[in-house]
Amino acid sequence: MAGRYFDQFEVGWSLQHALRRTVTETDNLLITALTHNPQPLHLDAEHAAGTEFGRIVVNGIFTFGLMIGISVGDTTLGTLVANLGYDAVVMPKPVFVGDTLRVETTVVEKRDSRSRPANGIVVFEHRALNQRDEVVCRCRRSALLHRSPT
């Protein structure tokens, strides 16, 4: 178990996750096909070349999923009861094949669960940044976590 229990988090706790990932054409193609997304901006190099981006833009669902996935090992692996929601998801910059992404996490809120006294809720802000340190995705994730075993 690499994650942390509810009572091990403090508001303001922040971490730059060690894992980084370079996005591949296969990543983009697979997520686009798996989600049945026919957007030519993600699939058609000729179409994408004629847009303001000048090339294929990686499907945002991949960027979002990668951001959350990278964060799990250091935050909720083995301690999660359930993810309660994702809020304020924004993608202020596009991601392109070949970009290398890293993730930062900050605890922005922590509270006892009213309905489940054995658990607590932690709200994380996750940020994915590219190799130029530009934020490419950001969200708040509310997670219901176990308390430390006594």
Legacy VTK file of the C-alpha trace (Angstrom):
# vtk DataFile Version 3.0
C-alpha trace
ASCII
DATASET POLYDATA
POINTS 150 float
0.000 0.000 0.000
1.586 3.230 -1.147
-1.320 5.593 -0.570
-2.039 7.574 2.563
-4.926 7.266 4.960
-7.367 10.110 5.619
-5.718 11.112 8.901
-2.259 11.256 7.254
-3.229 14.163 4.991
-3.134 17.833 5.975
-4.553 20.788 4.070
-1.686 22.385 2.169
0.229 19.102 1.727
1.766 19.177 -1.722
3.748 16.742 -3.839
5.416 16.625 -7.215
4.917 13.022 -8.316
8.111 11.334 -9.503
6.524 9.501 -12.439
6.653 11.329 -15.786
5.229 10.136 -19.087
5.906 11.007 -22.708
2.662 10.867 -24.702
2.713 8.641 -27.788
0.638 8.466 -30.933
-0.572 5.051 -29.769
-1.836 6.539 -26.471
-3.933 9.050 -28.386
-5.216 6.547 -30.938
-6.200 3.964 -28.309
-8.110 6.343 -26.014
-9.846 7.916 -28.998
-10.887 4.517 -30.363
-11.875 3.126 -26.940
-14.176 6.088 -26.303
-15.640 6.062 -29.842
-14.616 9.685 -30.331
-14.529 10.485 -34.066
-13.138 14.021 -33.613
-10.799 14.587 -36.591
-8.609 16.883 -34.491
-7.472 13.704 -32.668
-7.352 11.302 -35.638
-6.799 13.050 -38.938
-3.360 14.599 -39.473
-4.469 16.414 -42.648
-7.477 17.960 -40.915
-5.433 18.868 -37.813
-2.747 20.508 -39.979
-5.357 23.013 -41.143
-6.326 24.054 -37.602
-4.748 26.680 -35.364
-2.740 23.868 -33.736
-1.170 22.693 -36.998
-1.080 19.068 -35.860
-3.037 16.401 -34.017
-4.080 17.357 -30.499
-4.055 14.530 -27.946
-7.525 13.575 -26.712
-8.172 15.385 -23.424
-9.638 12.259 -21.832
-6.172 10.698 -22.058
-4.536 13.745 -20.461
-7.099 13.792 -17.644
-6.834 10.040 -17.033
-3.046 10.108 -17.038
-3.014 12.989 -14.559
-5.259 11.101 -12.136
-3.438 7.817 -12.679
-0.013 9.270 -11.928
-1.349 10.739 -8.678
-2.892 7.533 -7.315
0.303 5.796 -6.164
1.214 8.644 -3.817
-2.287 9.552 -2.666
-5.004 6.904 -2.580
-3.511 3.537 -3.586
-4.933 0.982 -1.152
-6.675 3.590 1.022
-9.510 4.683 -1.277
-13.123 3.766 -0.554
-14.451 5.687 -3.570
-13.829 8.717 -5.734
-16.802 10.978 -5.082
-16.329 13.378 -7.951
-14.128 15.470 -10.178
-14.752 19.203 -10.302
-13.401 22.222 -12.147
-11.672 20.197 -14.857
-9.846 22.576 -17.193
-7.358 22.084 -20.006
-5.740 25.475 -20.564
-3.116 24.261 -23.084
-3.192 21.481 -25.697
-1.126 18.304 -25.411
0.714 16.969 -28.455
2.315 13.633 -29.239
5.850 13.789 -27.820
4.984 16.019 -24.859
6.278 14.761 -21.520
3.832 15.265 -18.670
4.374 15.444 -14.939
1.820 15.861 -12.156
1.578 17.877 -8.944
-1.013 17.392 -6.200
-2.107 19.645 -3.325
-4.626 18.864 -0.574
-7.121 21.736 -0.603
-9.737 20.409 1.801
-10.175 17.666 4.389
-13.263 16.785 6.425
-14.891 13.957 8.317
-17.570 12.019 6.476
-20.963 12.684 8.080
-22.492 9.449 6.802
-19.442 7.183 7.231
-17.608 7.855 10.504
-14.898 5.291 9.675
-13.927 7.384 6.656
-13.035 10.926 5.703
-13.090 13.065 2.568
-9.979 14.637 1.074
-10.168 17.083 -1.833
-7.083 17.093 -4.021
-6.119 19.598 -6.668
-4.198 17.791 -9.393
-2.198 19.638 -12.049
-0.562 18.141 -15.146
2.308 20.128 -16.655
4.220 19.648 -19.870
7.978 19.856 -20.413
7.687 23.663 -20.662
6.041 23.793 -17.192
2.713 24.849 -18.751
-0.399 23.558 -17.006
-2.205 21.352 -19.528
-4.890 19.943 -17.207
-6.186 20.730 -13.718
-9.014 19.421 -11.555
-10.259 18.883 -8.029
-10.880 15.273 -6.986
-12.964 14.413 -3.929
-11.947 11.072 -2.443
-13.522 9.074 0.367
-10.641 7.470 2.261
-10.172 4.958 5.023
-8.777 6.168 8.324
-5.543 4.606 9.590
-6.135 1.187 11.166
-5.869 1.344 14.959
LINES 1 151
150 0 1 2 3 4 5 6 7 8 9 10 11 12 13 14 15 16 17 18 19 20 21 22 23 24 25 26 27 28 29 30 31 32 33 34 35 36 37 38 39 40 41 42 43 44 45 46 47 48 49 50 51 52 53 54 55 56 57 58 59 60 61 62 63 64 65 66 67 68 69 70 71 72 73 74 75 76 77 78 79 80 81 82 83 84 85 86 87 88 89 90 91 92 93 94 95 96 97 98 99 100 101 102 103 104 105 106 107 108 109 110 111 112 113 114 115 116 117 118 119 120 121 122 123 124 125 126 127 128 129 130 131 132 133 134 135 136 137 138 139 140 141 142 143 144 145 146 147 148 149
